[in-house]
Amino acid sequence: MSRIDDLRQNWPERTAVRHKETGATGEIASCPLRDPIARDRRLRPTPHLLLNSSDPGVVWVRWDDRPGCWMRPRWLQKIRVRGRH
């Protein structure tokens, strides 16, 4: 399985997450088009994933209480949140 397939399968959009260190909560979402990387399909093959040669891959997280950002999945924990699927 490729890195992108692994990320797609394990970290799909709308997955509720918590940051392991800060405790911040949010969900994996499509990167906003205003992000400078948002339109580069070589680096960003799907709206919520980003890959490059030196990175294992990152996902866009829309945080509940702060601006969204790219995060490595190793810093995230999947959580269940009522009202989210």
Secondary structure, DSSP 8 states (H G I E B T S, - for coil): --HHHHHHHHS-TT-EEEETTT--EEEE----TTSTTTT-TTT-SBTTEEEETTEEEEEEEEESSS--EEE-GGGEEE---TT--
